[in-house]
Amino acid sequence: MLRPCAVKRVDGLRESEGRFTWRDWSRVPEHQRRACVVLIVCVLFFIVSSVGVVLVLILDARAADVRAALDPTRGASDSLLQGGSGGIQGVREPEPFAGGILAQGTDAGQEYLDETLFIGDSNMVRMYAYGLVPLENVMAMEGMGVESVVDLPCVYYAGESKAYTIPQAVAKTKPRRIVMTFGTNDAGGAYTTETFMEVYQGAVRAIQKACPDCDLILNSIPPVCKQRSYPDTDMDTINEFNAAILALAKEWHMPYLDTAEALTGTDGYAKPEYWVEDGLHMNKDALEVLLNYVRTHPYCADEDRDPTPLSDTPERRLPPGWQGYS
């Protein structure tokens, strides 16, 4: 005769049964039941939170698609408003100028020219000689090459016997912007492109050091006529110099003003109607074209500055070599 099998209990559970009943649960020790309840609550909270996050991401993505469909430009503008590393939320930071040729833009007007100092050689002297700009807006000398920028005293002030170099005068004046035009008198064979640029870079650095806050614009060397009184100054050299100046502007993130394009004919030489008989110097019409080009290809890097107007700077007087222009 068979005897009923004994039931072995383990922690309140009957080993012989294949399922867990409420009677079994009541036999589980109190501390274990509490631990199980806490575990179940945590699992449920994790599941609910995960589902909620997934739903939010899905809804946000769909909303972004709708906004992009309604306004294709919004995505790009929103990313710009975030700012770069260290930027201020909601404020678009100005991008640094990449350097290179200034494109045609809105005419900046006479005020832009009034704030501009032109430094260079005899073609810049002629701006004053023809009455196109006041003396305060020009620092130049006939026959001047870029090698003389740092060392040649050529700027004079009323009531002073001392003559200033262009960098010294720039430091004294602190103009809003400078248009630098040098190279015609260096294109006669004395310099290779490499040696010219070494001297040119030295002049640029000297002016930047004299007035770090002013906008220094590198202007192209003007063309010369096919028929001219100075045959050694040739267009091939000028073109090579201009290409090197443009390359420097790109490398140093500086603006390059290509005024030569407005003065060059289809044959690659200066338009004869814009030059005087020697084929090297611009007439009044050419300089008016140049000034119009300057104001229609403006460079305004920082409008928050409040420079001293050139008309309010120390009074200038003519250099001795300019007396014929008085």
Buried (B, 14 or more C-beta within 10 A) or exposed (E): EEEEEEEEEEEEBBEEEEEEEEEBEEEBEEEEEEEEEEEEEEEEEEEEEEEEEEEEEEEEEEEEEEEEEEEEEEEEEEEEBEBEEEEEEEEEEEEEBEBBBBEEEEEBEEEBBBBBBBBBBBBBBBBBBBEBBEBBBBBBBBEBBBBBBBEBBBBBBEEEEEBBBBBBBBBBBBBBBBBBBBBBBBBBEEBEBEEBBEBBBBBBEBBBEBBEEBBBBBBBBBBBBEEBEBEEBBBEBBBBBBEBBBBBBEEBEBBBBBBBEBBBBEEEBBBEEBBBEEBBBBBBEBBBBBBBBBBBBBBEEEEEEEBEEBEEBEEBBEBEEBEEBE
